Amino acid sequence: MPHFEPWQIVAVPFPYVERPVEQRRPALVVTSNLGGRHDLLWVLMITAAAHRRWPGDVVIADHAMAGLPIPSVVRTAKIATIAASFAQRLGFLPEAHTAEIRAMLRQRLPDS
C-alpha cells in the first residue's frame, strides 16, 4: 500500500457533486491518517487557474514545481475521501501555500 504525506499532490479519481461521475484529476493530500488507517486520504480538488474562481481558492504560484502541467488552484471548498491505492504521486505543494490552505480549512471546518 503506498503511503502519502500531507501536502503531496496526487492524481486521483475525484467525485463530482454536480453529476454522478468521477474524473481522474490532481488533488492535494490534506491527511493520510484517518483514524489510524493509512489506506484513506482526505484530498482537496486542484483545478485549472483559468476556471472561474471560488471563494477559498488558493493559487499555486509555481505549478511546474508542484508537478502540474498548467497554472492551477487548490479548491478548498471541494474535499473528498479517496482510497490511497487509487492515488498516483505527482509532486508537492510549495511550502509557501500551506499556511493559507490551513487557514482556509479552519474557516470551513466547524468547531467541535
C-alpha positions, 0 to 999 in steps of 0.5 A: 500500500503506498503511503502519502504525506500531507501536502503531496499532490496526487492524481486521483479519481475525484467525485463530482457533486454536480453529476454522478461521475468521477474524473481522474484529476490532481488533488492535494493530500490534506491527511493520510491518517484517518483514524489510524488507517493509512489506506484513506486520504482526505484530498482537496480538488486542484483545478485549472487557474483559468476556471472561474474562481471560488471563494477559498481558492488558493493559487499555486504560484509555481505549478511546474514545481508542484508537478502540474502541467498548467497554472492551477488552484487548490479548491478548498471548498471541494474535499473528498475521501479517496482510497490511497491505492487509487492515488498516483504521486505527482509532486508537492505543494510549495511550502509557501501555500500551506499556511493559507490552505490551513487557514482556509480549512479552519474557516470551513471546518466547524468547531467541535 
